[in-house]
Amino acid sequence: MRHYGSVTQMSRSDVGEVVAPSLADATVHAGSEFLGGPIGRRATFVDGWWTPARVAVGVALVSFLFGYFLKAPCLIRGWGGVTRYSHLCYSDIPPLYQLRGFAAGLFPYLQHAPGQQPLEYPVLTGMFMFLAAWLTPAGTAAVLWFYDVNVVMLGACFFVAVAATALTVRRRPWDALMFALAPGVILAGTINWDLFAVALTLALLSRVSLGKLMTWVWTPVLFFTGTIALPAVFRTPGQPIANVGPVFVTSQGLRSAAFLISRAETAATLSALLVLTTPWPWVLKALRTFRCPAVLVTILGMTYRYIFVILQTAFEMFESRKSRTVGVLEPAERRRLAAAAVGVLLSKSLQLSGDVHLAMQSRGFRGEVYVMQDFRARIADWYWLASFTVLALAGLWWGK
């Protein structure tokens, strides 16, 4: 492979890097005759924004919208009667809005509508349905709104699943088009909530490290935020759903605690993903771009850089003390040694900060953080900004 500026030239020797569908698949090979034939050995490609994964997501958007418009007979006339089968627009989503108590604001699994069974879907899917019900505006068209909100959320899951499929086997990213154009998704993608489970499965297959998020973010946030939110479960006035001795668990309290924990988990997860996926100097430069004070950015940068040095120093101090200690010390003696270690560590930190500051000044540091990479907003960046703005405004409108 040879690179000439923004143009990449590929030859036959590069087939082992990314499989070309027009060479490896007989059907695509035959169909490519309508577009000029299979890829040539001297083909050149512009290294642009439209990667195979993004093309697959764009095709998935078109096919998912086509499947949504196929449900027009039920969207206009409702989901009652046998016409929902003859027009291929049947869905479990609208009837379960009433039958499983989402219309009445009931919490799944702990509450259920009178004369109906509890929710039969898995727990994560149930939380997905409950979130959609919470986003649904009340009114005479609530059932239709519930269906549309679920379609938007399931569409997002579908796009994640298509992107994960393209990224799972990087030598064959174009295989994701088979999923993006699958008739089963077009015709049955909104029958129920299976796309949510598919998205989670494919995200795992694409080697997204959930263990690190579970250990570093989700469990600590759940512990601390759950401890803060626990009293609200019992003290918030509302409809009792269970009792623990003389105290009652209310539906409103449980919902308040769930919202608080979910918001804290979301904020912590997004912050952790930003740090784990973005080089730290870029984060600092982005903060300066948003006019954060230079002193604050410098403190963050130095803290992130040297906190590991201080932790290593503390570990070596305690290991050295342990290697010179014989027998078991009295509690008072252990506290004295711990306090002395804290003082020594503080002294080392002050000495290190002074040395580092002098070294930085001798190299021309005057309080501003400079990064070699230059940030430039591309068209795609403005599209993403517009999309997030629309989503934020929609969230504010739904939260009225």
C-alpha positions in Angstrom: 0.0 0.0 0.0 1.3 3.4 -0.9 0.1 6.8 0.4 0.2 10.0 -1.6 -1.1 12.8 0.6 -4.8 12.0 1.1 -4.9 9.4 -1.7 -4.2 5.7 -0.9 -3.1 3.4 -3.7 -3.9 -0.3 -3.2 -2.6 -3.3 -5.1 -3.3 -7.0 -5.2 -0.8 -7.5 -2.4 -3.1 -5.5 -0.1 -6.0 -7.9 -0.4 -4.9 -9.6 2.8 -5.4 -6.3 4.6 -9.0 -5.6 3.6 -11.1 -8.0 1.5 -12.7 -6.4 -1.5 -16.3 -7.7 -1.9 -16.1 -7.6 -5.7 -13.2 -10.0 -5.7 -14.2 -12.3 -2.9 -18.0 -12.6 -3.3 -19.4 -14.2 -6.4 -22.7 -12.3 -6.2 -21.1 -9.0 -5.7 -18.6 -9.8 -8.4 -21.5 -10.4 -10.9 -23.5 -7.4 -9.7 -20.5 -5.1 -10.0 -20.7 -5.3 -13.8 -23.5 -2.7 -13.6 -21.1 -0.3 -11.9 -18.0 -0.9 -14.1 -16.8 -4.3 -13.0 -14.7 -5.6 -10.1 -12.1 -3.5 -8.4 -8.9 -3.2 -10.4 -5.3 -3.9 -9.3 -4.4 -0.3 -9.7 -7.4 1.1 -7.9 -7.0 4.2 -5.8 -9.1 5.4 -2.9 -9.5 8.8 -1.3 -9.0 8.5 2.4 -12.3 10.4 3.2 -14.9 10.5 5.9 -17.1 7.7 4.4 -15.5 4.6 5.8 -17.1 1.2 5.3 -18.6 1.3 8.8 -20.2 4.7 8.2 -21.5 3.7 4.8 -23.1 0.6 6.4 -24.7 2.8 9.1 -26.0 5.1 6.4 -27.5 2.2 4.5 -29.0 0.9 7.8 -30.7 4.3 8.3 -32.3 4.1 4.9 -33.5 0.5 5.3 -34.8 1.2 8.9 -36.8 4.2 7.7 -38.2 2.0 4.9 -39.3 -0.6 7.4 -40.9 2.1 9.5 -42.9 3.4 6.6 -44.1 -0.1 5.9 -45.9 0.1 9.2 -48.0 3.1 7.9 -51.3 1.2 7.8 -51.1 0.5 11.6 -49.7 3.9 12.3 -52.8 5.4 10.7 -55.6 2.9 11.6 -54.1 1.5 14.8 -53.0 -2.0 15.8 -56.4 -3.6 16.3 -58.1 -6.1 14.0 -56.7 -8.6 11.6 -55.4 -6.0 9.1 -52.3 -5.7 11.2 -51.4 -9.2 10.0 -52.4 -8.7 6.3 -50.5 -5.4 6.1 -47.4 -6.9 7.9 -47.4 -4.2 10.5 -48.0 -6.2 13.7 -46.0 -5.2 16.8 -45.9 -6.1 20.5 -44.9 -2.6 21.4 -48.3 -0.7 21.4 -50.4 -3.3 23.2 -47.8 -3.9 25.9 -47.9 -0.2 26.7 -51.3 -0.7 28.3 -51.1 -4.4 29.3 -47.8 -4.2 31.2 -48.7 -1.0 33.1 -46.4 1.4 31.4 -49.3 3.8 30.6 -50.0 3.9 34.4 -46.4 4.6 35.3 -45.9 1.2 37.0 -42.4 0.0 37.6 -41.7 -3.3 35.7 -41.3 -6.5 37.7 -42.3 -4.9 41.0 -45.7 -3.8 39.8 -48.1 -5.0 37.1 -51.5 -3.9 35.8 -54.6 -5.5 37.5 -55.5 -8.8 35.9 -52.3 -8.9 33.9 -49.0 -10.8 34.3 -45.7 -9.1 35.2 -43.3 -8.1 32.5 -41.9 -11.2 30.8 -38.8 -9.6 29.1 -35.3 -9.7 30.5 -34.3 -7.1 33.0 -32.2 -4.9 30.7 -34.9 -5.0 28.1 -37.5 -4.1 30.8 -35.4 -1.1 31.8 -35.2 -0.1 28.1 -39.0 -0.3 27.9 -39.4 1.7 31.1 -37.1 4.4 29.8 -39.1 4.6 26.6 -42.3 4.9 28.6 -40.8 7.7 30.8 -39.9 9.6 27.6 -43.5 9.2 26.2 -45.7 12.3 26.5 -49.0 11.8 28.1 -52.2 12.3 26.1 -54.6 10.6 23.8 -51.9 9.7 21.3 -49.6 8.2 24.0 -49.6 4.7 22.4 -48.4 6.1 19.1 -45.8 8.2 20.9 -44.6 5.1 22.8 -44.2 3.3 19.6 -42.3 6.2 17.9 -40.0 6.6 20.9 -39.2 2.9 20.9 -38.6 3.1 17.1 -36.0 5.9 17.6 -34.3 4.0 20.4 -34.3 0.7 18.6 -33.0 2.5 15.5 -30.0 3.7 17.5 -29.4 0.1 18.7 -29.6 -1.1 15.1 -27.0 1.4 14.0 -24.7 0.4 16.9 -25.2 -3.2 15.9 -24.3 -2.5 12.2 -21.2 -0.5 13.2 -20.1 -3.2 15.6 -20.5 -5.8 12.9 -18.3 -3.7 10.6 -15.7 -3.4 13.3 -15.7 -7.0 14.5 -13.9 -8.5 11.5 -11.9 -5.6 10.2 -10.7 -7.4 7.1 -14.3 -7.7 6.0 -16.1 -4.5 7.0 -18.4 -4.5 4.0 -20.1 -7.7 5.4 -22.1 -5.3 7.7 -24.2 -4.4 4.6 -25.8 -7.9 4.7 -27.1 -7.0 8.2 -28.0 -3.4 7.2 -30.1 -4.7 4.3 -31.5 -7.8 6.0 -35.2 -8.3 5.2 -35.8 -9.6 8.7 -34.8 -6.3 10.2 -36.7 -4.3 7.7 -39.9 -6.3 8.2 -39.6 -7.3 11.8 -37.2 -4.9 13.4 -39.9 -3.1 15.5 -42.1 -6.1 16.3 -40.5 -6.2 19.8 -37.3 -5.2 21.5 -34.9 -7.8 20.1 -32.7 -5.2 18.5 -31.6 -4.0 21.9 -30.2 -7.4 22.8 -28.6 -7.7 19.4 -26.8 -4.4 19.9 -25.5 -5.4 23.3 -24.3 -8.8 21.9 -22.5 -7.2 18.9 -21.0 -4.5 21.1 -19.4 -7.3 23.1 -18.2 -9.1 20.0 -16.6 -5.9 18.7 -14.2 -6.2 21.7 -15.4 -3.2 23.7 -13.9 -3.6 27.1 -16.8 -3.6 29.5 -14.8 -5.2 32.3 -12.7 -2.0 32.7 -15.9 0.1 32.8 -17.5 -2.3 35.3 -14.5 -2.2 37.6 -13.5 1.4 37.3 -16.8 3.2 36.9 -20.1 1.3 37.2 -19.4 -0.5 40.5 -17.9 2.4 42.5 -20.6 4.9 41.2 -23.4 2.4 42.0 -22.0 1.9 45.5 -21.6 5.6 46.4 -24.6 6.9 44.5 -26.7 4.0 45.7 -25.8 4.8 49.3 -26.9 8.4 48.8 -30.1 7.4 47.0 -31.2 4.6 49.4 -33.1 6.8 51.9 -35.2 8.2 49.0 -36.6 4.8 48.4 -38.2 4.8 51.8 -38.8 8.5 52.5 -40.3 9.7 49.3 -44.1 9.8 49.6 -46.1 7.8 47.1 -47.7 4.5 46.4 -46.3 1.6 48.5 -45.1 -1.4 46.5 -43.3 -3.4 49.2 -42.4 -3.1 52.9 -39.2 -3.8 54.9 -40.5 -4.2 58.4 -42.3 -1.0 59.4 -40.9 1.0 56.5 -42.5 1.0 53.0 -40.8 1.2 49.6 -42.7 3.6 47.3 -42.9 3.6 43.6 -42.0 7.2 43.4 -39.0 6.7 45.7 -37.7 3.8 43.7 -38.1 5.8 40.5 -36.2 8.8 42.0 -33.4 6.6 43.1 -33.2 4.9 39.7 -33.0 8.2 37.9 -30.3 9.5 40.2 -28.2 6.4 39.8 -28.7 6.2 36.1 -27.7 9.9 35.7 -24.6 9.5 37.8 -23.6 6.3 35.9 -24.1 8.0 32.5 -22.0 11.0 33.5 -19.3 8.9 34.9 -19.3 6.5 32.0 -19.0 9.4 29.4 -16.2 11.0 31.4 -14.3 7.7 31.6 -14.8 7.0 27.9 -13.5 10.5 27.1 -10.3 9.9 29.1 -9.8 6.4 27.9 -10.3 7.1 24.2 -8.8 10.6 23.8 -5.2 11.5 24.4 -4.8 13.5 27.6 -3.1 16.5 25.9 -6.1 16.7 23.5 -8.5 16.9 26.5 -6.4 19.7 28.0 -6.3 21.6 24.7 -10.1 21.2 24.3 -10.6 22.7 27.8 -8.5 25.7 26.8 -10.5 26.0 23.6 -13.6 26.3 25.8 -11.9 29.1 27.7 -11.2 27.1 30.9 -8.6 29.0 33.0 -5.0 28.1 32.2 -4.3 27.5 35.9 -7.1 24.9 36.1 -5.9 23.1 33.0 -2.3 23.1 34.3 -3.3 21.7 37.6 -5.3 18.9 35.9 -2.5 18.1 33.6 0.1 17.9 36.4 -2.2 16.0 38.7 -2.9 13.3 36.0 0.8 13.1 35.2 2.3 12.9 38.7 -0.4 11.2 40.8 1.0 7.8 39.6 4.5 8.9 40.7 3.2 9.8 44.1 1.3 6.5 44.5 4.5 4.6 43.5 6.5 6.5 46.0 3.9 5.8 48.8 4.0 2.1 47.9 7.8 2.0 48.1 7.7 3.7 51.5 5.2 1.3 53.0 7.1 -1.7 51.4 10.4 -0.5 52.9 8.8 0.0 56.3 7.2 -3.4 56.2 10.6 -5.1 55.3 12.3 -3.5 58.4 9.5 -4.4 60.8 9.7 -7.5 63.0 6.6 -8.8 64.8 3.2 -7.0 65.3 3.2 -3.4 66.2 0.8 -1.9 68.7 -2.2 0.1 67.2 -0.8 3.4 68.6 2.6 2.7 67.0 1.0 1.8 63.6 -0.9 5.1 63.7 2.2 7.0 64.5 4.1 5.4 61.6 1.2 6.1 59.2 1.1 9.8 60.3 4.9 10.0 59.8 4.6 8.4 56.4 2.0 11.0 55.4 4.3 13.8 56.5 7.2 12.4 54.6 5.1 11.9 51.5 3.9 15.5 51.6 7.4 16.7 51.9 8.5 14.6 48.9 5.5 15.9 46.9 6.4 19.6 47.7 10.0 18.9 46.7 9.0 17.2 43.5 6.6 20.0 42.5 9.3 22.6 43.0 11.8 20.6 40.9 9.3 20.0 38.1 8.2 23.7 38.1 11.8 24.9 37.8 12.5 22.3 35.0 9.4 23.5 33.1 10.3 27.2 33.4 13.8 26.4 32.2 12.2 24.9 29.1 10.1 28.0 28.3 6.8 27.2 30.2 4.9 30.3 31.1 1.5 28.9 32.2 0.0 27.9 28.8 -0.4 24.3 27.6 0.5 23.8 23.9 -0.2 20.8 21.8 1.3 20.1 18.4 -2.0 18.9 16.9 -4.2 21.7 15.6 -7.9 21.3 16.0 -10.0 22.1 12.9 -13.8 21.5 12.7 -14.7 19.5 9.7 -18.1 19.2 8.1 -18.7 15.9 9.9 -18.0 17.6 13.2 -20.6 20.2 12.5 -23.1 17.4 11.6 -22.4 15.7 15.0 -22.8 19.0 16.8 -26.1 19.7 15.1 -27.3 16.1 15.9 -26.4 16.5 19.6 -28.1 19.9 19.7 -31.3 18.4 18.3 -31.2 15.5 20.8 -30.6 17.9 23.7 -33.6 20.1 22.6 -35.7 17.0 22.2 -34.8 15.9 25.7 -35.7 19.3 27.1 -39.0 19.2 25.2 -39.8 15.7 26.5 -38.9 16.7 30.0 -41.5 19.5 30.2 
